[in-house]
């Protein structure tokens, strides 16, 4: 069960990183030609090594980091229109997916 949670967290984190980059560079940037807002994908790279290695502490603190992306996705889903709204909904779903998988992995991997 812990391996499934780890795999789900890895997939959600990588997909969220790709979504953030594609959204702000090609799909629906704030300015034509891309936006500096693509740098929002950088903080997601910080927990990547620990998540891949299955470090419990990384899962714990990254579950707090991901809430920023959940808040951004919810805010932009409420305020944006068209493709940007759909991308915001995807960001919200991926953030929730990572959060659930990270919390699940952290609980399942704790010392007994």
C-alpha positions in Angstrom: 0.0 0.0 0.0 2.9 2.4 0.8 4.4 1.7 -2.6 1.1 2.6 -4.3 1.0 5.9 -2.4 4.6 6.6 -3.3 3.9 5.9 -7.0 0.8 8.1 -6.9 2.7 11.0 -5.3 5.6 10.7 -7.8 3.2 10.8 -10.8 1.2 13.7 -9.4 4.3 15.7 -8.6 5.8 15.2 -12.0 2.5 15.9 -13.8 2.1 19.1 -11.7 5.6 20.3 -12.7 4.9 19.7 -16.4 1.5 21.3 -16.1 2.9 24.4 -14.5 5.6 24.8 -17.2 3.3 24.1 -20.1 0.6 26.3 -18.8 2.7 29.4 -18.4 5.0 28.9 -21.4 2.7 27.6 -24.2 -0.9 26.7 -23.3 -2.3 29.8 -21.7 0.4 32.2 -20.5 -0.4 35.5 -19.0 1.5 37.3 -21.7 2.0 36.1 -25.3 5.2 34.2 -25.8 5.4 32.9 -22.2 5.4 34.3 -18.7 7.9 34.4 -15.8 5.2 32.8 -13.8 6.6 29.5 -15.2 9.1 29.8 -12.4 6.4 28.5 -10.1 7.4 25.0 -11.1 10.9 25.4 -9.4 9.7 24.9 -5.8 8.2 21.6 -6.9 11.7 20.4 -7.8 12.9 20.8 -4.2 11.1 17.7 -2.8 11.5 15.6 -6.0 14.7 13.7 -4.9 13.3 12.9 -1.5 9.9 11.8 -2.9 11.7 9.6 -5.4 13.8 8.0 -2.6 10.8 7.6 -0.3 12.0 9.8 2.5 9.1 10.2 5.0 10.2 13.7 6.2 10.1 15.0 2.6 6.6 13.7 2.2 5.6 15.5 5.4 6.9 19.0 4.5 6.0 18.7 0.8 2.4 18.1 1.8 2.4 21.6 3.2 4.2 23.1 0.2 1.6 21.6 -2.2 -1.2 23.6 -0.5 0.2 26.8 -2.2 -0.5 25.2 -5.6 -3.9 24.0 -4.4 -4.8 27.6 -3.4 -3.5 29.0 -6.7 -5.4 26.4 -8.7 -8.7 27.1 -6.8 -8.3 30.8 -7.1 -7.5 30.7 -10.8 -10.3 28.2 -11.5 -12.7 30.7 -9.9 -11.4 33.8 -11.7 -10.1 32.6 -15.1 -12.0 31.6 -18.2 -11.5 29.1 -21.0 -8.4 27.0 -21.2 -6.9 28.7 -18.2 -9.8 27.6 -16.0 -9.4 24.0 -17.2 -5.7 24.1 -16.5 -6.4 25.5 -13.0 -8.9 22.7 -12.3 -6.2 20.2 -13.4 -3.7 21.9 -11.0 -6.2 21.7 -8.2 -6.8 18.0 -8.9 -3.1 17.2 -9.1 -2.4 19.1 -5.9 -5.1 17.2 -4.1 -3.9 14.0 -5.5 -0.3 14.6 -4.3 -1.5 15.8 -0.9 -3.6 12.7 -0.4 -0.8 10.4 -1.6 1.8 12.2 0.5 -0.2 12.0 3.7 -1.1 8.4 3.0 2.6 7.5 2.5 3.7 9.4 5.6 1.2 7.5 7.7 2.0 4.1 6.2 5.7 4.5 6.5 5.9 5.7 10.1 7.7 3.6 12.7 5.5 1.2 14.6 
